[in-house]
Amino acid sequence: MIHRRVGRKLGRTWSHKKALMCNMATDLFLHKKIVTTEAKAKELRPFAEALITRARIALRNEQNGNLPNSRPNKNGEVIQSKTDFTQRRQVGRFIKNKAVLQELFDTIAPAVITRDGGYTRIIKLGPRRGDGGKEAIIELVDFALPQDGVVRLKKKQSATPVKVTTKSATITTAVAPITAEEVKEEIAEVEAMSTEAIVEEALPAEDTIVEAVESAIEESSSEDTPHEETASEEQKEESAE
């Protein structure tokens, strides 16, 4: 019977997988968010949360003063330790970067001191282009964006600038969008008007029609007169000959 083989192998040996988890945990504590595959994120989550729990225990011991005394020096003086080096050494086995180790104990641990587990969150992104691997985001909950989970209302539409390009210059004007209230007001005005008023506005008056016809006749007659005069002169010349 095979023992001690729980979890995903991720196509690696145990030493390779351990190195992968250490590197990913280092990047997670440094950047507070990383994008990886869904399988790696699920394997990283318990590994990283165990390290954060050790940092919480160290911070609680330092606050409560539950730290062992250091060895007496040459003068026989015993100095009370103010730092939990035991937990720092245990975490230092996996986090080799000293700056990230300090970030974990000095920044991340105070932020999660009141949270009993569940320090990370996995957000699935779906398959990626290329190989179709399922991607996911793993991030620290207490360092996520503050607007997570907030329903955003749509902003009011602002005036959209319309550019009119000419040969000499470009003129930019702002055109305000038509709102629903303005449309309702226009519809109410049209409904209030009677059908006779609408017909009168649509059709021109009789006087204007008569004037238009007379002007058209005058223009046609003025265009025909010069042709008639030239024709009469040619007939006179022919008769004289």
C-alpha positions as CSV (number, residue, x, y, z in Angstrom):
1,M,0.0,0.0,0.0
2,I,1.4,3.4,-1.0
3,H,1.5,6.1,1.6
4,R,2.2,9.9,1.7
5,R,1.1,10.6,-1.8
6,V,-1.9,12.9,-1.3
7,G,-2.6,15.8,-3.6
8,R,-1.8,16.5,-7.3
9,K,1.6,15.5,-8.7
10,L,1.4,18.2,-11.4
11,G,3.6,16.1,-13.6
12,R,6.6,16.6,-11.4
13,T,8.7,14.8,-8.8
14,W,8.2,15.6,-5.1
15,S,11.3,17.8,-5.0
16,H,10.3,19.7,-8.1
17,K,6.8,20.2,-6.8
18,K,8.1,21.5,-3.5
19,A,10.4,24.0,-5.2
20,L,7.4,25.1,-7.4
21,M,5.2,25.7,-4.3
22,C,8.0,27.6,-2.6
23,N,8.5,29.9,-5.6
24,M,4.7,30.5,-6.1
25,A,4.2,31.2,-2.4
26,T,7.0,33.8,-2.5
27,D,5.4,35.5,-5.5
28,L,2.0,35.4,-3.8
29,F,3.3,37.1,-0.7
30,L,5.3,39.6,-2.7
31,H,2.6,40.6,-5.3
32,K,-0.5,39.6,-3.2
33,K,-2.0,38.1,-6.4
34,I,-0.8,35.7,-9.1
35,V,-2.3,34.1,-12.2
36,T,-1.7,30.4,-12.7
37,T,-3.5,27.2,-13.6
38,E,-6.4,26.1,-11.6
39,A,-4.7,22.9,-10.4
40,K,-1.6,24.8,-9.2
41,A,-3.7,27.3,-7.4
42,K,-5.6,24.6,-5.6
43,E,-2.3,23.0,-4.5
44,L,-0.8,26.4,-3.5
45,R,-3.7,27.5,-1.3
46,P,-3.2,25.1,1.7
47,F,0.6,25.5,1.4
48,A,0.5,29.3,1.5
49,E,-2.2,29.4,4.2
50,A,-0.1,27.2,6.5
51,L,2.8,29.6,6.3
52,I,0.5,32.6,7.0
53,T,-0.9,30.7,10.0
54,R,2.7,30.4,11.4
55,A,3.2,34.1,10.9
56,R,-0.1,34.8,12.8
57,I,1.1,32.5,15.7
58,A,4.4,34.4,15.8
59,L,2.6,37.7,16.0
60,R,0.3,36.6,18.7
61,N,3.1,35.2,20.8
62,E,5.0,38.5,20.4
63,Q,2.0,40.5,21.5
64,N,1.2,38.3,24.5
65,G,4.8,37.9,25.5
66,N,4.7,34.1,25.2
67,L,8.4,33.8,24.2
68,P,11.1,31.8,25.7
69,N,14.0,33.5,27.5
70,S,17.3,33.7,25.7
71,R,20.4,32.0,27.1
72,P,22.3,34.0,29.8
73,N,25.3,36.0,28.5
74,K,28.8,36.1,30.0
75,N,27.7,38.4,32.7
76,G,24.8,36.0,33.6
77,E,22.1,38.4,32.4
78,V,19.0,36.9,30.8
79,I,17.4,39.1,28.1
80,Q,13.8,38.7,27.3
81,S,13.3,38.0,23.5
82,K,10.8,40.1,21.6
83,T,10.7,38.2,18.4
84,D,9.5,34.7,17.8
85,F,12.5,33.3,15.9
86,T,11.2,29.7,16.0
87,Q,8.3,30.4,13.7
88,R,10.5,32.6,11.5
89,R,13.0,29.7,11.1
90,Q,10.2,27.3,10.2
91,V,8.8,29.6,7.5
92,G,12.4,30.4,6.3
93,R,12.7,26.7,5.3
94,F,10.3,27.5,2.4
95,I,10.6,31.2,1.8
96,K,14.3,31.9,1.0
97,N,13.8,35.6,0.1
98,K,14.5,37.6,3.3
99,A,12.5,40.7,2.1
100,V,9.4,38.5,1.4
101,L,9.9,36.8,4.8
102,Q,9.9,40.2,6.5
103,E,6.8,41.2,4.4
104,L,5.0,38.1,5.6
105,F,5.6,38.7,9.3
106,D,5.4,42.5,9.4
107,T,2.7,43.3,6.9
108,I,0.5,40.3,6.0
109,A,0.3,38.8,9.6
110,P,-1.1,42.0,11.2
111,A,-3.7,42.3,8.4
112,V,-5.0,38.7,9.0
113,I,-4.6,38.6,12.8
114,T,-8.4,38.6,13.3
115,R,-9.1,36.1,10.5
116,D,-9.3,32.4,11.4
117,G,-8.3,30.8,8.1
118,G,-9.4,31.5,4.6
119,Y,-6.6,34.0,3.8
120,T,-6.7,33.4,0.1
121,R,-9.3,33.4,-2.7
122,I,-9.3,31.5,-6.0
123,I,-11.1,33.1,-9.0
124,K,-11.5,30.9,-12.1
125,L,-10.8,32.6,-15.5
126,G,-11.7,29.7,-17.8
127,P,-9.6,28.1,-20.5
128,R,-6.7,30.1,-22.0
129,R,-5.8,30.4,-25.7
130,G,-3.3,27.9,-27.0
131,D,-3.4,24.8,-24.9
132,G,-6.8,25.3,-23.4
133,G,-5.5,25.1,-19.8
134,K,-7.9,26.3,-17.1
135,E,-6.5,29.5,-15.6
136,A,-7.3,31.0,-12.2
137,I,-6.3,33.9,-10.0
138,I,-5.2,33.3,-6.4
139,E,-5.0,36.3,-4.2
140,L,-4.9,37.4,-0.6
141,V,-8.4,38.3,0.6
142,D,-7.3,41.2,2.9
143,F,-5.2,42.8,0.1
144,A,-7.8,42.6,-2.6
145,L,-9.4,45.7,-4.1
146,P,-11.9,47.4,-1.7
147,Q,-14.7,47.6,-4.4
148,D,-14.9,43.8,-4.7
149,G,-18.5,42.7,-4.5
150,V,-19.9,46.2,-4.8
151,V,-22.6,46.7,-7.4
152,R,-21.7,49.6,-9.6
153,L,-24.5,51.8,-11.0
154,K,-24.3,53.1,-14.6
155,K,-23.1,56.6,-14.9
156,K,-25.1,59.3,-16.6
157,Q,-24.2,59.7,-20.3
158,S,-22.2,62.8,-20.8
159,A,-22.1,65.0,-24.0
160,T,-20.2,63.1,-26.7
161,P,-17.8,65.4,-28.7
162,V,-18.4,65.3,-32.5
163,K,-15.5,66.3,-34.7
164,V,-16.2,68.2,-38.0
165,T,-13.2,68.1,-40.2
166,T,-12.7,70.7,-42.9
167,K,-9.8,71.6,-45.2
168,S,-8.8,74.6,-43.0
169,A,-9.4,73.4,-39.5
170,T,-11.1,70.8,-37.3
171,I,-14.1,72.0,-35.3
172,T,-15.2,70.0,-32.3
173,T,-18.7,70.4,-30.9
174,A,-20.4,68.7,-28.0
175,V,-23.7,67.0,-28.8
176,A,-25.9,66.2,-25.8
177,P,-27.6,62.9,-25.9
178,I,-31.4,62.8,-26.0
179,T,-32.9,61.6,-22.8
180,A,-36.1,59.6,-22.3
181,E,-37.9,62.5,-20.6
182,E,-37.4,64.8,-23.7
183,V,-38.9,62.1,-25.9
184,K,-41.9,61.7,-23.7
185,E,-42.5,65.5,-23.7
186,E,-42.4,65.6,-27.6
187,I,-44.9,62.7,-27.8
188,A,-47.2,64.5,-25.4
189,E,-47.1,67.7,-27.4
190,V,-47.9,65.8,-30.6
191,E,-50.8,64.0,-29.0
192,A,-52.2,67.3,-27.7
193,M,-52.3,68.8,-31.1
194,S,-55.5,68.2,-33.2
195,T,-55.4,66.5,-36.6
196,E,-56.5,69.7,-38.4
197,A,-53.6,71.7,-36.9
198,I,-51.1,69.0,-38.0
199,V,-52.6,68.9,-41.6
200,E,-52.4,72.7,-41.8
201,E,-48.8,72.7,-40.7
202,A,-47.9,70.0,-43.1
203,L,-49.7,71.4,-46.2
204,P,-48.8,74.9,-47.5
205,A,-51.5,77.6,-47.9
206,E,-53.4,78.1,-51.1
207,D,-51.9,81.6,-51.6
208,T,-48.4,80.1,-51.6
209,I,-49.4,77.5,-54.1
210,V,-50.9,80.1,-56.5
211,E,-47.8,82.3,-56.2
212,A,-45.6,79.4,-57.0
213,V,-47.6,78.5,-60.1
214,E,-47.6,82.1,-61.4
215,S,-43.9,82.5,-60.9
216,A,-43.3,79.2,-62.8
217,I,-45.4,80.5,-65.7
218,E,-43.6,83.8,-65.8
219,E,-40.2,82.1,-65.9
220,S,-41.3,79.8,-68.7
221,S,-42.7,82.7,-70.8
222,S,-39.6,84.8,-70.3
223,E,-37.5,82.0,-71.5
224,D,-39.7,81.5,-74.7
225,T,-39.8,85.2,-75.9
226,P,-36.2,85.5,-77.1
227,H,-36.6,82.5,-79.3
228,E,-39.8,83.9,-80.9
229,E,-38.2,87.2,-81.7
230,T,-35.2,85.6,-83.4
231,A,-37.5,83.4,-85.5
232,S,-39.6,86.4,-86.7
233,E,-36.4,88.4,-87.7
234,E,-35.2,85.4,-89.8
235,Q,-38.6,85.3,-91.6
236,K,-38.4,89.0,-92.4
237,E,-34.9,88.6,-93.9
238,E,-36.0,85.7,-96.1
239,S,-39.1,87.6,-97.4
240,A,-36.9,90.7,-98.2
241,E,-34.5,88.6,-100.3
